[in-house]
Amino acid sequence: LVVAKFMSTDIGESFKAKTLLFYGHYDVQPAAKKKWSYPPWDMTGADGYLYGRGVSDNKGPILATVFAVASLYRNRQLHCNVCFLIEGEEEAGSVGFYAAVEQYRDYFGHVDVILISNSYWIDDETPCLTYGLRGVIHTEIEVVSPANADVHSGVMGGAFAEPLQDIVKVVGQLVARDRQVLIPGFNDSVRPTSREEQELFTELAAYAKTHVPGELDDMAKAQMLMAKWRFPTLTVHNIEVSGPSSNTVIPRSCKALVSMRIVPDQDLNDVINKFQRYIKRVFVELQSTNTLTITVGHRANWWLGNTVSKYFKAAERAIEQEWKMKPLHIREGGSIPAIPFLESVFKADAIHIPMGQASDCAHLPNERLRLQNLISGQRVIENFLYEISR
Amino acid sequence: LVVAKFMSTDIGESFKAKTLLFYGHYDVQPAAKKKWSYPPWDMTGADGYLYGRGVSDNKGPILATVFAVASLYRNRQLHCNVCFLIEGEEEAGSVGFYAAVEQYRDYFGHVDVILISNSYWIDDETPCLTYGLRGVIHTEIEVVSPANADVHSGVMGGAFAEPLQDIVKVVGQLVARDRQVLIPGFNDSVRPTSREEQELFTELAAYAKTHVPGELDDMAKAQMLMAKWRFPTLTVHNIEVSGPSSNTVIPRSCKALVSMRIVPDQDLNDVINKFQRYIKRVFVELQSTNTLTITVGHRANWWLGNTVSKYFKAAERAIEQEWKMKPLHIREGGSIPAIPFLESVFKADAIHIPMGQASDCAHLPNERLRLQNLISGQRVIENFLYEISR
C-alpha cells in the first residue's frame, strides 16, 4: 500500500480545504508474451499510443493524476488536499487491502470525495463518466460420491449416481434459456428501469459499437447494453473433475465455479442465501446418494454513483472543458469492490473518471493507452481538482 | 503384432485337428509409481503373489497359456493347433489391429474356437467363466459461441448464451435421476431379463462382495450387479472449457466427453443415431445462438458368449477338473472390442477364461496375480486344449 498526502498550497487553509482520496493500483495482469506485438514489460511508443502491460490498467491514470497534483502543487494552485491510496494486489483480490484501510482509517482523516480512474470510454472518441458497476459473488459447488476413488465407467457405470451428472443437473437449472436467473426471488429487488434510464441506454447504444452487434435495432442494442451493465447475471465458468479426465473414468467428485453479478438494489447476503437455498433444493430433488457442498468465496458489492452531486457535476465540467463535449454517463458490467468499500469507510461519494478508450485492451495482449488520453487526462484531473475547490 | 502357430503333435493329423486362436496383449497401462508398494516395472514376489504392472493384465495369462501349449507340445500331447495372436496396443485402442487382422485373415486359416483370458473372477475364491461384455460408444459434444474469444464475465455476462450453460442443459437431460438413459428408444432393444438370468444374478450377488455393498438385500444386490453387467448406461466423464478456467471468464467453447455402454441386443449404429438425434433436438429447444457438434469416436460392440456350445462346456470341465468346483458364469461391464471382432472375422465362438482374482488391481497401483492362479491357470488351459481335442 502506497499512501501519499499533498496538502493544499493555500497556506493555513488546508484544514478547511476539501480532501480528495485517489484510489488506484500498480499491480498488473500476467501477459501472454507470444500474443503481443510489443514487449509487454517494456513500454513502447507507436502511432500515438503507449503499449505495455499496465499502461491503461492502471499505471497511466495514476501517473496522470500524480502529474496533475504535482503541477498544481508546483504552481501553488492546489486548493484542496489530495491523498493517494495506491495498492498492489487489486488484480489478486486486494488481499489485506480492506483490513489495512479499516485499521488505519484515522490516518486518512476526513475525506470529501473519492476519485478513481480505472475503466474505459464506451468507444474511442467520446469522453465518459462511469456512474455504476455490478457487484460479484464467486461460488463453488462441489458434488462428491461416497466412493473413495474415481472408478472405471465400464466396470461401475450404471450402478450409482455419478457426481458429474448431478452437478450438470444442478447448474443446468440456474439460468433459463432466455438468460433469466432461475433462483427464486433473485430478481425481486432489482431496481426497475426508469424512463430516463431507458432513454439514456438508447442514446448509449448508438456509441456502443464494441459492446453490441451492429445488426441489432436500437431497442435490442439498448437491451443488450442493459443486460451487461444494469441487470444481474449468473455465469458457470468451469466444471472440474477429479481424476484423469479420461473417457473411461467416472470422476469421484466435481466442482463447478459459478459467479453472479449483482446490481442495485440486490443485497449480497440475501442473494447468497437464495442461491444456497435453491441449489440445495434442486439437489435434494435429485435424491442422489452423493454429497453437495457450496462454498461462497470473494464477494463485492455493486456501486451506483450519485449523478446529481456537486462532485459529479464538477467532473462533468472538468471533462467538457478539456474535450469540448459533454461526457456520456455510462456504467460497467464488471466490479471494483474498492469503490463501494471506500465510499462506506469514508462516508463520501466516489467519482469514476475513465481515462482510456474502449480499445485499450486491459488484461489482453497489446494493452495500450493513447498519449492524447494521458495528456488530456492529466488536464481533466487538474480541472476537477480546481472545480471541487471552488 | 506377435503371431505364433503351434501345430498338433499328432503327426499328419494337424489338418484335421481343431484350431484354437488365443488373443492377448503385452502392452500395459501407465503406473503412478508413488502409489505402489513395489516397483511397478520390476516384478516382485511377495506373500504368494507376483506384483508388477501387467502381471495380471495381461502378461501372466499369456505366459500361462504359452507354458501350457509348450508343455503339451514337448510331451507330444498337443492334439489341436494353437495360434497366438498377441498385440501391443490394446490399452491404446488397438490402433491398426483390426485392419492388420483383416488384411492377413487368410494367414490364420480356419479357426474353430477363440480363447482369451483377460479379466477376473467375481471374488478371490471362486473360479469363473465370463460369458458377456458390454459394448461402448465414445462421443464428444462441443458447443461453440459465435464470439471469437473467451470473454470477461463482468463485461459480457448476461448479454449472450454461454456455451457452458448450453452444454450442461444438454448433458443434464441424458440420464434420469433413477439412472435410466433418457434418449428416446435407447432401451427398446435391450433384451428382457429371463428367469434363468434373474436366478443367476441372485446367486452371483452373494459372491460379488467387491461389486455391491454388503448392506443391500439380495434383490438389490442382484439389481446392482445387473446394472453393471447386463444393462446399458451413459456416463458424462468430463466437461472441458476453452481458456484459463478462471472465475472471471466466460469460455468461448466447451466439450463434454460422453460414453455409452451398450448391451444385447442394442445395435451400435442405431444407438448412435438415436443419441445424435436426441442431443440435436434438446439443443434446438434451447434456441441458442451457439453451435453444437457431436463427434462419435471409438466404438466397440457388446459380446455375449454361447454358453451351451461344446467349447463352453469344455471350458467348464477344464476349470472344474483343476479347481474342484464348477465355475460361476459371470459377465463384465467393461468392453473388449477384440472379442466380437475376432468372432465375426473367424466365424467362431470365443471362450473367456478369467485367470486372476477380483483383487488383482488391473490398471491400478499394486497390480498383482496370485502364483496359485498362474500355476492352476496353466493347468486349466492344458485341460481345455485337451477337452476341445477329444
Interface residues (C-beta under 8 A of the other chain):
Chain A: R134 V136 H138 H152 S153 G154 V155 M156 G157 G158 A159 A161 E162 L164 Q165 V168 K169 V171 G172 Q173 L174 V175 R177 R179 V212 M224 A227 K228 F231 P232 T233 L234 T235 V236 H237 N238 I239 E240 V241 S245 S246 N247 T248 V249 I250 P251 L257 S259 R261 E285 L286 Q287 S288 G297 E332 G333 G334 S335 H363
Chain B: R134 V136 H138 H152 S153 G154 V155 M156 G157 G158 A159 A161 E162 L164 Q165 V168 K169 V171 G172 Q173 L174 V175 R177 R179 V212 M224 A227 K228 F231 P232 T233 L234 T235 V236 H237 N238 I239 E240 V241 S245 S246 N247 T248 V249 I250 P251 L257 S259 R261 E285 L286 Q287 S288 G297 E332 G333 G334 S335 H363
